[in-house]
Amino acid sequence: MNIPHIPVLLEEVKAAFFALSEGIIVDCTLGYGGHSEALLEQNPHIKLIGCDQDEEALAFSQKRLERFGDRVSLHHGNFASVIAKYAHLPIRGILADIGVSSLQLDKKERGFAFDSDVLDMRMNPKQELSAYEVVNHYSQEELEFILREYGEIHEYKKLANVICEARAKAPLQSAKELSKLAEKVGGKKSIHPSTLLFQAIRIEVNNELGVLTELLESIKNANFEHCIVGIISFHSLEDRIVKQTFKFWSQNCICPPSVMRCLCGNNHALGKLISKKPIEATNAEVKKNPRSRSAKLRVFEIKRA
């Protein structure tokens, strides 16, 4: 079987869930099944629910994981809703890899690549909003907002203006055209001029930050007594959300800073941080898989008294 995607931080993910001897692990972003396959092999008594909104990925993983029989069940949909649907089950582990898969990046018809002939970037090809609508129909002010907030682009006003001037002549049809506009404006010397632009548009198209926040909120609301949560992110905006959420979950006191003494009962911690700092890829992994260089894994253990 030709494997189209190398899972990042595989050994680190396996270590995070190593102690689980029973129950269910939910892989919220199943993709092409690399993490799930490794966890099913390592933890022979656990079952796994795999979720993905990409039907192509689900079909691939179904074949890849079929040898595990009824230990595996698959769920088609956005990962923001998967925990609420299965919260009544004995879930002991939750994994989410918040990134675009190698196959999505490499398939030019998906529109994620700088040299793609289409403007798409939808992780779920059936959703309505695509990069084409964002680039060609958002107002200049809306473009400035997503370039500033989601791309953290210094020249966001200039880039938004260049895009609007270009589309006024004719609609932008391809990622290739968009990438050339980014090259005109330039940016950080350490990365391709299109990197942050494409990141910003992809986040907007797929509501990536909103979906991540919904996932974390659904985990908190599920009231698990014991569960390991591992989240892999690929850029600072996602990592910041995970870091701040895990920090809040670990606090016993949730009173506002202005309160002189604790009034909340000092018993609100959901558990403890397993990784106080993000776990990153080793040099050896980055050399083997350059896309792992920006991956950060944070792990939290929900353990209610």
Beta strands, then each sheet from edge to edge (+ up, - down):
strand 1: 24-27
strand 2: 47-52
strand 3: 72-76
strand 4: 91-97
strand 5: 226-233
strand 6: 271-273
strand 7: 279-280
strand 8: 296-303
sheet 1: 3+ 2+ 1+ 4+ 5+ 8- 6+
sheet 2: 3+ 2+ 1+ 4+ 5+ 8- 7+
end
